[in-house]
Amino acid sequence: MSMIRLLLAEDQSMVREALAALLGLEPDIEVVAQVARGDEVLDAAREHRVDVALLDIEMPGRTGIEAAAELHRELPGVKIVVVTTFGRPGYLRRAMEAGADAFLVKDAPASQLAAAVRKVLAGERVIDPALAAAALADGASPLTERERDVLRVAADGSTNAEISDALHLSHGTVRNYLSTAIQKMAARNRAEAVRIAREKGWL
């Protein structure tokens, strides 16, 4: 039996160690690398010649979705399983666009995660069925990439001037992007627009 070489990327050490221990009990899976940051994923995958990367979405340095896109671009042979605590339909769509082969919520049993690892190696896609249905019902994000950038910077309470500095945009352009994003979210203000976009998984 050939062993599946797995990389585990999860910033919460207790969760990461528990997952590693559970997946390590599988007869055909070996957890060969563990990282706590999204910007460590690519180097670890290269160094340990992994077959599958199991990525959490919420990580410092780089999100799991950003890490998935980088991994897919640089090491296309590595299969990617994205797991998340937040069952947000927008995350599913973005993860798949980034090159993920599977998308599961984190409270799935370890046996289900192990089965997903085997399935993606066999060329299958594995998607949490409830999330797939919700993603179809929600549709694609109406936000453009730039509107998403502006909302993301606005999320920490930045002023228009600070947003324009951070993104190298004029004040008027920032104001227009914010106004359009607020309209698209059917929100009353930028804070509500950020909240709605986050809940949908569009940020």
C-alpha positions as CSV (number, residue, x, y, z in Angstrom):
1,M,0.0,0.0,0.0
2,S,1.5,3.4,-1.0
3,M,1.2,6.0,1.7
4,I,-0.6,9.3,1.0
5,R,1.7,12.2,2.1
6,L,-0.4,14.9,3.7
7,L,0.3,18.5,4.6
8,L,-1.9,20.0,7.4
9,A,-2.3,23.8,7.5
10,E,-4.2,25.1,10.5
11,D,-3.4,28.0,12.8
12,Q,-5.0,26.6,16.0
13,S,-2.4,24.2,17.4
14,M,-4.9,22.1,19.4
15,V,-7.1,21.5,16.4
16,R,-4.1,20.9,14.1
17,E,-2.6,18.3,16.5
18,A,-6.0,16.6,16.9
19,L,-6.5,16.4,13.2
20,A,-2.9,15.1,12.7
21,A,-3.4,12.4,15.3
22,L,-6.8,11.3,13.9
23,L,-5.7,11.2,10.3
24,G,-2.4,9.5,11.3
25,L,-4.5,6.6,12.5
26,E,-5.6,5.9,8.9
27,P,-3.5,3.0,7.5
28,D,-2.7,4.8,4.2
29,I,-2.2,8.4,5.3
30,E,0.9,10.0,6.8
31,V,0.9,13.6,8.0
32,V,4.4,14.6,6.8
33,A,4.2,18.4,7.5
34,Q,2.2,20.8,9.7
35,V,2.1,24.6,9.3
36,A,0.3,27.3,11.2
37,R,0.4,30.0,8.5
38,G,-0.9,30.3,5.0
39,D,2.3,31.8,3.7
40,E,4.2,28.6,4.8
41,V,2.1,26.2,2.8
42,L,3.9,26.3,-0.6
43,D,7.4,25.8,0.9
44,A,6.3,23.0,3.1
45,A,4.5,21.3,0.3
46,R,7.6,21.5,-1.9
47,E,10.0,20.4,0.9
48,H,8.0,17.4,1.9
49,R,6.8,16.4,-1.6
50,V,3.2,16.1,-0.4
51,D,0.3,14.5,-2.3
52,V,-2.5,16.3,-0.6
53,A,-2.7,19.6,1.3
54,L,-5.5,20.1,3.9
55,L,-6.0,23.8,4.4
56,D,-8.0,25.8,6.9
57,I,-9.4,29.1,5.5
58,E,-8.7,31.4,8.4
59,M,-4.9,31.6,8.8
60,P,-2.4,34.4,9.4
61,G,0.0,35.3,6.6
62,R,-2.3,34.1,3.8
63,T,-5.8,32.7,3.9
64,G,-6.4,29.1,2.9
65,I,-8.0,30.2,-0.3
66,E,-5.0,32.4,-1.2
67,A,-2.7,29.5,-0.3
68,A,-4.7,27.1,-2.4
69,A,-4.4,29.4,-5.4
70,E,-0.7,29.7,-5.0
71,L,-0.3,25.9,-4.5
72,H,-2.5,25.2,-7.5
73,R,-0.4,27.5,-9.7
74,E,3.1,26.4,-8.5
75,L,2.5,22.7,-7.7
76,P,-0.6,21.6,-9.8
77,G,0.0,18.0,-9.0
78,V,-0.8,18.5,-5.3
79,K,-4.5,17.9,-4.5
80,I,-6.2,20.5,-2.2
81,V,-8.8,19.9,0.5
82,V,-10.1,23.1,2.1
83,V,-11.8,22.9,5.5
84,T,-13.6,25.7,7.3
85,T,-15.4,26.4,10.5
86,F,-17.6,28.9,8.6
87,G,-20.0,27.2,6.2
88,R,-20.3,30.3,4.0
89,P,-21.3,29.6,0.4
90,G,-19.1,32.4,-1.0
91,Y,-16.1,30.6,0.5
92,L,-17.0,27.4,-1.4
93,R,-17.1,29.2,-4.7
94,R,-13.9,31.1,-4.1
95,A,-12.1,27.9,-3.0
96,M,-13.1,26.1,-6.1
97,E,-12.0,29.0,-8.3
98,A,-8.7,28.9,-6.5
99,G,-8.2,25.2,-7.5
100,A,-9.5,23.3,-4.4
101,D,-10.5,19.7,-5.1
102,A,-12.6,19.4,-2.0
103,F,-14.4,21.7,0.5
104,L,-15.7,20.5,3.8
105,V,-16.8,22.0,7.1
106,K,-14.3,21.4,9.9
107,D,-16.7,19.5,12.2
108,A,-16.9,16.6,9.6
109,P,-15.8,13.3,11.2
110,A,-12.1,12.3,10.6
111,S,-13.3,9.3,8.6
112,Q,-15.0,11.7,6.2
113,L,-11.9,13.8,5.8
114,A,-9.8,10.7,5.2
115,A,-12.3,9.6,2.6
116,A,-12.2,13.0,0.9
117,V,-8.3,12.8,0.8
118,R,-8.6,9.4,-1.0
119,K,-11.3,10.6,-3.4
120,V,-9.4,13.7,-4.5
121,L,-6.3,11.6,-5.2
122,A,-8.5,9.4,-7.4
123,G,-9.5,12.5,-9.4
124,E,-12.9,13.2,-7.7
125,R,-14.3,16.4,-6.3
126,V,-15.7,16.4,-2.8
127,I,-18.1,19.2,-1.7
128,D,-20.2,19.4,1.5
129,P,-23.7,19.0,0.0
130,A,-25.4,21.5,2.2
131,L,-22.8,24.2,1.3
132,A,-23.1,23.3,-2.4
133,A,-26.9,23.8,-2.3
134,A,-26.5,27.1,-0.4
135,A,-23.9,28.3,-2.9
136,L,-26.2,27.6,-5.8
137,A,-29.0,29.5,-4.0
138,D,-26.8,32.5,-3.2
139,G,-25.3,32.8,-6.6
140,A,-21.9,34.4,-7.4
141,S,-20.6,37.4,-5.6
142,P,-21.8,40.7,-7.2
143,L,-18.7,42.5,-6.0
144,T,-15.8,43.2,-8.4
145,E,-12.3,42.5,-7.2
146,R,-11.7,46.2,-6.5
147,E,-14.9,46.6,-4.6
148,R,-13.9,43.6,-2.5
149,D,-10.4,45.1,-1.9
150,V,-12.0,48.4,-0.7
151,L,-14.5,46.7,1.6
152,R,-11.7,44.5,3.0
153,V,-9.6,47.5,3.9
154,A,-12.7,49.4,5.2
155,A,-13.5,46.5,7.5
156,D,-10.9,47.5,10.1
157,G,-12.4,51.0,10.3
158,S,-10.0,52.7,7.9
159,T,-11.1,56.2,6.6
160,N,-11.5,56.9,2.9
161,A,-8.1,58.6,2.9
162,E,-6.4,55.5,4.5
163,I,-8.1,53.2,2.0
164,S,-6.9,55.3,-0.9
165,D,-3.4,55.3,0.5
166,A,-3.4,51.5,1.1
167,L,-4.8,50.7,-2.4
168,H,-3.2,53.6,-4.3
169,L,-6.5,54.9,-5.5
170,S,-7.9,58.4,-5.6
171,H,-10.3,59.5,-2.9
172,G,-13.1,59.8,-5.4
173,T,-12.5,56.3,-6.7
174,V,-12.6,54.9,-3.2
175,R,-15.9,56.8,-2.5
176,N,-17.4,55.4,-5.7
177,Y,-16.3,51.8,-5.0
178,L,-17.7,52.0,-1.5
179,S,-21.0,53.5,-2.7
180,T,-21.4,50.8,-5.3
181,A,-20.5,48.0,-2.9
182,I,-23.0,49.3,-0.3
183,Q,-25.8,49.4,-3.0
184,K,-25.0,45.9,-4.1
185,M,-25.2,44.6,-0.6
186,A,-28.4,46.5,0.0
187,A,-26.8,47.9,3.1
188,R,-27.3,51.2,4.9
189,N,-23.6,51.9,5.4
190,R,-20.1,50.5,4.9
191,A,-20.1,48.5,8.2
192,E,-23.3,46.7,7.2
193,A,-21.9,46.1,3.7
194,V,-18.8,44.5,5.3
195,R,-20.9,42.4,7.6
196,I,-23.2,41.1,4.8
197,A,-20.3,40.4,2.5
198,R,-18.5,38.5,5.3
199,E,-21.6,36.4,6.1
200,K,-21.9,35.4,2.5
201,G,-18.2,34.5,2.3
202,W,-17.6,37.2,-0.4
203,L,-14.8,38.9,1.5
